[in-house]
């Protein structure tokens, strides 16, 4: 078996958590009177800054957002227009995330992660109780 230095691939949860943490303040500071970006909903993000924080190459983050998450969570409205999760360009802004949609996806991912860990912990406690019971029954 080859000894390969493998970096951990960040999960969708980690990526979106990082984006939410870095850009929430920017999202809420938007003002229609003095706009800092082309759209309130779409927030431009610095992919390389997110990648650096997560210790991966920026193309990994870009690929996850553009090729995976946009396809998974973007949708078509009744009027047949697309609502992107991640858009290459919105107005004059580049690499924009649909922040409210990303926050909703993040909330769902957090909920699923919590359910997974609760179930895993319950299973571990059950296993410890079963092993303890077996040991006690063998000793008595």
Buried (B, 14 or more C-beta within 10 A) or exposed (E): EEEEEEEEEBEBBBBBBBBBEBBEEBBEEBEEEEEEBBBBBBBBBBBBEBBEBBEBBBEBBBEBBBEBBBEEBBEEEEEEEEEBBBBEEBEEBEBBBBBEBBBEBBEEBBEEEEEEEEEEEEEEEEEEEEEEEEEEEEEE
